[in-house]
């Protein structure tokens, strides 16, 4: 309500902080699907108390270059319990029903 920052998570993408990072975040029944620019799909809980990573899987190889590092910069699409994502070489479908 006040706009006060409750927490920050600087190392959610890499072991060391990076200059920039992006993630596409979709809420799903109390947890979040987060597709990051490393081509990883993360499942996490986000709350005023903090960030809790539940699982992470590498989905796509980063093939684009931005600011000196390789990235995946296409947003995923979600349909019928699947996530669809692409890089410059391929498109994949990930079954999220489990």
N, C-alpha and C positions, 0 to 999 in steps of 0.2 A: 504494500500500500504506500509506503513512504518512498520507494525507489532505492532504498539502501541495499547495497550489495551484500548478499548473505555468504557467498563463497565464490571461489574461483578455482579452476582446475587448469593449470598451465601445461601439464605433461600428459594430457589425454591422448595426444596423437603420437608423440615421440618421447623417448627417454629424456631428451633435452628440449627446452622450449624452442619453438621455431618462430620466425618472423611473422608468418601468417599461416592460417589453416582454415579450411572450410569443412562443413558437414551439413548434410541435408537431414533434418530431424523430423520424424513422424511419430506422433503419440499413438500408442496401442495398448489399451487396457492397463494403465498404471505403469507401463514401461515405455521405452522409446527405441525405435529403430534409427540408427545414426549411420549414414553412409558417408564416410570421410574421403578427403581428396587423396589418400593413399590407396584407395580402392578397397577399403575394408568396411564390412558391415559390422557394426557394434550394436549390442543390445544393452541398455542401461536403465537405471532408475535415476531420476532427477527429482530432487526435493529441496526445500529450504535448508535441509541439513547437509546436502552435498550431492556428489556424483558417485554412483555405484555401478561399476562396469560388471555386467553379468556374463557376457560372452563377446568374442570378437573373432571374425574369420576374414581372411584375405579372399576377395571375390574377383578383382580385376587388377591387372598390371597397370600402374600409372604410365601413360604413353605421351602425354602432353608435357610441355615444359613451361613453368611460370616462375619468375623471380629466382631462377637458378636451381629449381628442384623439379623432379617429375611429379605430375599430379593427374588425377582423374577429375575432370571438371564438367561432367554431365550429370544432371540430377537423375535420380532413379524414378521409376514409375511403379506403383503398387496396384495390383489387381488380383482378386480371387486367391488370396493367401500366397501370392508370389511377389517378388521384387524383380524388376527388369532394370539392368544397368548396362552401360556401354563405355568403351574407350575408343581409341582411333582404329582398333584392330578387330574387335569382336563385341557381340552383345550376349549377355547371359541372363538366365532366369534362375532365381533362387527360390526354392520351396520354403515358405515360412510357416507351414501348417503344423510343424512339430513343436 
